[in-house]
């Protein structure tokens, strides 16, 4: 089974995905995959051309991220340029990976904020959105990660709203309490929904084989 889990930046998507990983799912982060693309010479070259900057070729992905992060969420031109380079590559990777994983038995989860923005929802058996309140998210990320309020709100403005994501999803997990409460919800969802659906899915596959 292929499951997409999404939400806006800081809503608790990675927390839910990490719980599912401890319960047996294979989890992949699209953000981390995107960071890996920044190690490729071809991507660095494309970014230099698209953004009109030089010197990226000799930098690590961490250095590139730090250089572009703040600028991207206050400058629509920079963000659009980055997206034009990375989004098509990420979309192709997700689509091809989904085709390969459909031939395997197991539960595979993609943690990705941009599932609907990139039109990837068709790749999954179902999509789950994790919701939270922007004010709570700002407070949490500013204290935990030391990033600015403007960066957090800028990320939200450049993604579909949580209402839109929730309306497009098959399931919604509300993050309205503590992290321990969210982990408990994630545990319950996995055992009551994902495992049961996987059992049905596996039975259907066995029937086809027989």
C-alpha positions as CSV (number, residue, x, y, z in Angstrom):
1,X,0.0,0.0,0.0
2,X,1.2,3.5,-0.9
3,X,0.2,6.2,1.6
4,X,0.8,10.0,1.2
5,X,0.8,12.1,4.3
6,X,0.8,15.9,4.0
7,X,0.0,19.2,5.7
8,X,1.5,22.6,6.0
9,X,4.9,23.2,7.4
10,X,5.1,22.4,11.1
11,X,1.7,20.8,11.5
12,X,3.1,17.5,12.7
13,X,3.4,15.4,9.6
14,X,6.8,14.1,10.3
15,X,5.8,13.2,13.9
16,X,2.9,11.0,12.6
17,X,5.1,9.5,9.9
18,X,7.8,8.6,12.5
19,X,5.2,6.8,14.6
20,X,4.1,4.8,11.6
21,X,7.7,3.9,10.9
22,X,8.1,2.4,14.4
23,X,5.0,0.3,13.7
24,X,6.5,-1.2,10.5
25,X,5.9,1.2,7.6
26,X,8.7,2.3,5.3
27,X,8.8,6.1,5.4
28,X,10.4,8.5,2.9
29,X,10.6,12.3,3.2
30,X,10.2,14.2,0.0
31,X,12.0,17.1,1.6
32,X,15.1,14.9,2.2
33,X,14.9,13.6,-1.3
34,X,14.9,17.2,-2.5
35,X,17.9,18.0,-0.4
36,X,19.7,15.1,-2.0
37,X,19.0,16.5,-5.5
38,X,20.9,19.6,-4.4
39,X,24.1,17.4,-4.3
40,X,23.8,16.8,-8.1
41,X,25.9,18.9,-10.4
42,X,23.2,19.0,-13.0
43,X,20.7,20.5,-10.4
44,X,23.3,23.0,-9.2
45,X,23.9,24.1,-12.7
46,X,20.2,24.4,-13.4
47,X,19.7,26.5,-10.3
48,X,22.5,28.8,-11.3
49,X,21.0,29.4,-14.7
50,X,17.4,29.8,-13.4
51,X,18.3,32.1,-10.5
52,X,21.1,34.0,-12.1
53,X,23.6,33.2,-9.3
54,X,27.0,31.7,-9.4
55,X,29.1,29.6,-7.1
56,X,26.6,26.9,-6.2
57,X,28.7,24.2,-7.9
58,X,31.3,24.2,-5.1
59,X,28.8,24.2,-2.2
60,X,27.2,21.4,-0.3
61,X,23.4,21.0,-0.2
62,X,23.3,22.3,3.3
63,X,25.2,25.5,2.3
64,X,22.8,25.9,-0.7
65,X,19.8,25.5,1.5
66,X,21.0,28.0,4.0
67,X,21.8,30.5,1.3
68,X,18.5,30.2,-0.5
69,X,16.1,29.5,2.4
70,X,15.4,32.9,3.8
71,X,15.5,34.5,0.3
72,X,13.1,32.0,-1.1
73,X,10.2,32.7,1.2
74,X,10.4,36.5,1.0
75,X,11.1,36.7,-2.8
76,X,8.5,35.1,-5.1
77,X,11.0,35.2,-8.0
78,X,13.6,33.1,-6.1
79,X,11.0,30.6,-4.8
80,X,9.5,30.2,-8.3
81,X,12.9,29.6,-9.8
82,X,13.8,27.0,-7.3
83,X,10.4,25.3,-7.8
84,X,10.9,25.3,-11.6
85,X,14.1,23.3,-11.1
86,X,13.2,20.9,-8.3
87,X,9.4,20.3,-8.7
88,X,9.5,18.4,-12.1
89,X,12.4,16.3,-10.8
90,X,10.6,15.4,-7.6
91,X,7.4,14.6,-9.4
92,X,9.1,12.3,-11.8
93,X,10.9,10.6,-8.9
94,X,7.7,10.0,-6.9
95,X,5.8,8.7,-10.0
96,X,8.6,6.2,-10.9
97,X,9.1,5.1,-7.3
98,X,5.3,4.5,-6.9
99,X,5.4,2.2,-10.0
100,X,8.2,0.2,-8.5
101,X,6.7,0.0,-5.0
102,X,3.3,-1.3,-6.3
103,X,5.1,-4.5,-7.2
104,X,6.2,-5.0,-3.6
105,X,4.4,-6.1,-0.5
106,X,4.4,-3.7,2.4
107,X,3.2,-0.3,3.7
108,X,5.1,2.6,2.1
109,X,4.6,6.2,3.3
110,X,5.7,9.4,1.6
111,X,5.9,12.4,4.0
112,X,5.4,15.3,1.6
113,X,4.0,18.8,2.1
114,X,3.4,19.3,-1.6
115,X,1.4,16.2,-2.6
116,X,-1.5,18.2,-4.0
117,X,0.5,21.1,-5.2
118,X,2.5,18.8,-7.4
119,X,-0.5,16.7,-8.4
120,X,0.8,13.5,-6.9
121,X,-2.3,12.3,-5.1
122,X,-2.9,9.7,-7.9
123,X,0.2,7.9,-6.8
124,X,-1.3,6.7,-3.5
125,X,-3.9,4.4,-2.3
126,X,-5.0,7.2,0.0
127,X,-3.8,10.5,1.4
128,X,-3.8,11.8,5.0
129,X,-3.6,15.4,6.0
130,X,-2.4,16.5,9.4
131,X,-3.9,19.8,10.5
132,X,-3.0,22.4,13.2
133,X,-3.5,26.0,13.9
134,X,-1.0,28.5,12.4
135,X,-0.6,30.4,15.7
136,X,0.4,27.2,17.4
137,X,2.8,26.2,14.6
138,X,4.5,29.6,14.6
139,X,5.1,29.5,18.4
140,X,6.4,25.9,18.2
141,X,8.8,26.4,15.2
142,X,10.1,29.7,16.4
143,X,11.0,28.2,19.8
144,X,12.1,24.8,18.5
145,X,14.0,25.7,15.3
146,X,14.9,29.3,15.9
147,X,13.3,30.4,12.6
148,X,11.5,33.7,12.1
149,X,7.7,34.1,12.2
150,X,7.9,35.5,8.7
151,X,9.6,32.3,7.4
152,X,6.8,30.1,8.9
153,X,4.0,32.2,7.6
154,X,5.7,32.6,4.2
155,X,5.9,28.8,3.9
156,X,2.1,28.5,4.6
157,X,1.3,31.2,2.0
158,X,3.2,29.3,-0.7
159,X,1.2,26.1,-0.1
160,X,-2.4,25.2,-0.4
161,X,-4.4,26.0,2.7
162,X,-5.0,23.2,5.2
163,X,-8.7,23.4,4.5
164,X,-8.1,22.7,0.8
165,X,-5.7,19.9,1.6
166,X,-8.1,18.4,4.1
167,X,-11.0,18.5,1.6
168,X,-8.9,16.7,-1.0
169,X,-7.7,14.0,1.5
170,X,-9.2,10.7,2.4
171,X,-8.4,11.1,6.1
172,X,-7.6,14.0,8.4
173,X,-5.6,13.8,11.7
174,X,-6.1,16.9,13.9
175,X,-3.0,18.1,15.8
176,X,-4.7,20.2,18.5
177,X,-3.0,19.0,21.7
178,X,0.5,17.9,22.8
179,X,3.0,15.9,20.8
180,X,2.2,12.9,23.0
181,X,-1.5,13.2,22.1
182,X,-0.6,13.4,18.4
183,X,1.6,10.3,18.7
184,X,-1.3,8.5,20.3
185,X,-3.6,9.5,17.4
186,X,-1.0,8.3,14.9
187,X,-0.7,5.0,16.7
188,X,-4.5,4.5,16.8
189,X,-4.9,5.5,13.1
190,X,-2.2,3.0,12.0
191,X,-3.7,0.1,13.9
192,X,-7.4,0.8,13.2
193,X,-7.1,2.0,9.6
194,X,-3.8,1.3,7.9
195,X,-3.3,-2.2,9.2
196,X,-6.9,-3.2,8.4
197,X,-6.7,-1.8,4.9
198,X,-3.4,-3.5,4.3
199,X,-4.9,-6.8,5.3
200,X,-7.8,-6.3,2.8
201,X,-5.3,-5.1,0.2
202,X,-3.1,-8.2,0.7
203,X,-6.1,-10.5,0.5
204,X,-7.1,-8.9,-2.9
205,X,-3.5,-9.4,-4.2
206,X,-3.5,-13.1,-3.1
207,X,-6.9,-13.6,-4.9
208,X,-5.5,-12.1,-8.1
209,X,-2.5,-14.5,-7.9
210,X,-4.6,-17.5,-7.2
